[in-house]
Amino acid sequence: MLPQPNFGRDRDPGKGAPDPEGDDPNAKPRKVLRLQIALWIQVVSAVVAGNILAFYAFSLRSATLAELTDIYEGADIEDPAETARQAHDLYQSTNFLASNLAIAGFALVAAIIAAMCAIRFKSRQKSVRWWAVGATAILFIVGMFMSTVFGLYVAPWVFASVLALWWLFSSDIRYWMDGRAAPASPEPREKPERTERAADED
């Protein structure tokens, strides 16, 4: 069973919410590197799948009625000629081309935004985090649609989107990317030194 997400500040805010074993108040949480890896997986997958989908749409559009008829005749279909005609009409329609190109375009634009966010995480700007959330949400939706075309080949993409959204709303990422530098941790007070007289009395 997966652990439940913690949306509160589960670490000391006065120390900038670093990792428990870290002493640097401005320390970068470990999840930032994992988040960047998840974003880059989405970027590469979306670019590759988007280009393949666009090429696939154009290849289906260029298929002739005779070629489609030959394909459906080899399948177990009652009326291959009618099925081929309907498929040919669908592939030649403007809606088929526009819808597939729109989905591929959304994937490419969201991938570009996600790549820019992955590079800009070190700025710790709150807007970068929200842009990353929006791009990841779009990539998750597009990835789910792509699964109907490519099947399990886009499983790493969808899984990376889920992890990225999970980490973007985690407490340490939210606090680290609050748009300002983390406050410095207060220095411990020095113990007063005992005088020589007090030491002799002891």
C-alpha positions in Angstrom: 0.0 0.0 0.0 1.4 3.4 -1.0 2.1 5.9 1.8 -0.4 8.7 2.1 0.9 12.1 1.0 1.7 14.7 3.6 0.6 18.2 2.5 1.8 19.9 5.7 5.3 21.1 6.7 6.6 18.0 8.2 10.0 19.5 8.9 11.2 22.5 10.9 10.2 25.7 8.9 12.9 27.7 10.6 15.6 25.5 8.9 14.1 25.8 5.5 12.7 22.2 5.6 15.9 20.4 4.6 16.3 16.7 4.7 16.5 15.3 8.3 20.2 14.4 7.9 21.1 17.8 6.3 22.3 20.9 8.2 22.2 23.4 5.4 19.0 25.6 5.8 19.1 26.1 2.0 19.6 22.5 1.2 17.8 21.2 -1.9 15.4 18.4 -1.1 16.2 15.0 -2.5 12.9 14.9 -4.3 14.0 17.7 -6.6 16.4 15.4 -8.5 13.7 12.6 -8.7 11.2 15.2 -9.9 13.5 16.4 -12.6 14.1 12.8 -13.8 10.3 12.2 -13.9 9.8 15.4 -15.9 12.5 14.5 -18.4 10.9 11.0 -18.8 7.7 12.7 -19.7 9.4 15.2 -22.0 11.2 12.4 -24.0 8.1 10.2 -24.1 5.8 13.0 -25.2 8.1 14.2 -28.0 8.6 10.7 -29.4 5.0 9.7 -29.1 3.7 13.0 -30.5 5.8 12.7 -33.6 4.9 9.0 -34.1 1.2 9.9 -33.7 1.5 12.7 -36.3 3.3 10.4 -38.7 0.7 7.6 -38.0 -2.2 10.0 -38.9 -0.6 11.0 -42.2 0.2 7.4 -43.1 -3.4 6.4 -42.5 -4.6 9.4 -44.5 -2.5 8.3 -47.4 -3.9 4.8 -47.5 -6.0 4.0 -50.5 -9.4 2.2 -50.4 -7.9 -0.8 -52.2 -5.1 -1.2 -49.6 -7.6 -0.9 -46.7 -9.9 -3.5 -48.4 -6.9 -5.9 -48.7 -6.2 -5.4 -45.0 -9.8 -6.0 -43.9 -10.2 -9.1 -46.1 -7.6 -10.8 -44.1 -9.4 -10.2 -40.9 -12.6 -11.9 -39.6 -15.1 -9.3 -40.8 -18.5 -9.9 -42.4 -18.3 -7.0 -44.9 -14.7 -6.0 -45.4 -15.5 -3.8 -48.4 -18.0 -1.7 -46.4 -15.7 -1.6 -43.4 -12.8 -0.4 -45.6 -15.0 2.3 -47.1 -16.0 3.6 -43.7 -12.4 3.6 -42.5 -11.2 5.3 -45.7 -13.9 8.0 -45.2 -12.8 8.5 -41.5 -9.1 8.7 -42.4 -9.8 11.3 -45.1 -11.9 13.5 -42.9 -10.6 16.7 -41.6 -11.7 15.9 -38.0 -9.4 12.8 -37.9 -6.4 14.8 -39.0 -7.1 17.8 -36.9 -7.8 15.8 -33.7 -4.6 13.8 -34.0 -2.4 16.8 -34.8 -4.0 18.7 -31.9 -3.2 16.0 -29.5 0.4 15.7 -30.8 0.7 19.5 -30.6 -0.5 19.5 -27.0 2.0 16.9 -26.1 4.9 18.8 -27.7 4.0 22.1 -26.1 3.5 20.6 -22.7 6.8 18.8 -23.1 8.6 22.0 -23.9 7.1 23.7 -20.8 8.0 20.7 -18.6 11.6 20.8 -19.9 11.9 24.5 -19.1 10.6 23.9 -15.6 13.0 21.0 -15.0 15.9 23.4 -15.9 14.5 26.3 -13.9 13.9 24.4 -10.6 17.0 25.8 -9.1 15.5 29.3 -9.2 13.0 28.2 -6.5 10.3 30.3 -8.0 6.7 29.4 -7.1 5.5 30.1 -10.6 7.9 27.4 -12.0 6.3 24.9 -9.7 2.8 25.8 -10.9 3.8 25.7 -14.5 5.3 22.3 -13.9 2.0 21.2 -12.3 0.0 22.4 -15.3 2.4 20.8 -17.8 2.4 17.5 -15.9 -1.4 17.4 -15.7 -1.7 17.9 -19.4 1.0 15.3 -20.1 -0.9 12.9 -17.9 -4.1 13.4 -19.8 -2.4 13.1 -23.1 -0.5 10.0 -22.0 -3.7 8.3 -21.0 -5.1 9.0 -24.4 -1.9 7.8 -26.0 -2.3 4.5 -24.2 -5.3 3.7 -26.4 -3.0 3.9 -29.4 0.4 2.7 -28.1 -0.7 0.5 -25.2 1.8 -0.3 -22.5 4.6 1.5 -24.4 3.5 4.8 -22.7 3.3 3.2 -19.2 6.6 4.8 -18.1 5.2 8.2 -19.3 2.0 7.9 -17.3 3.8 6.5 -14.2 6.3 9.4 -14.3 3.4 11.9 -14.5 1.8 10.4 -11.4 5.1 10.5 -9.5 5.8 14.1 -10.7 2.4 15.3 -9.5 2.9 13.5 -6.2 6.2 15.1 -5.6 5.1 18.6 -6.8 2.6 18.6 -4.0 4.9 17.2 -1.3 5.6 19.4 1.7 9.4 19.8 1.2 9.0 20.7 -2.5 6.3 23.2 -1.8 8.2 24.8 1.0 11.5 24.8 -0.9 9.9 26.4 -4.0 8.2 29.2 -2.1 9.8 32.0 -4.1 12.2 33.2 -1.4 15.4 32.1 0.2 15.1 29.8 3.2 15.8 31.6 6.5 19.1 30.9 8.2 19.0 28.6 11.2 19.7 30.3 14.5 23.2 29.7 15.9 23.4 27.8 19.1 24.2 29.8 22.2 27.7 29.4 23.6 27.9 28.1 27.1 29.5 30.7 29.5 33.0 29.8 30.5 33.6 29.2 34.2 36.1 31.5 35.8 39.2 30.2 37.3 37.9 30.9 40.8 34.8 28.8 40.2 36.9 26.0 38.8 39.1 26.1 41.9 36.1 26.0 44.2 34.8 22.9 42.4 
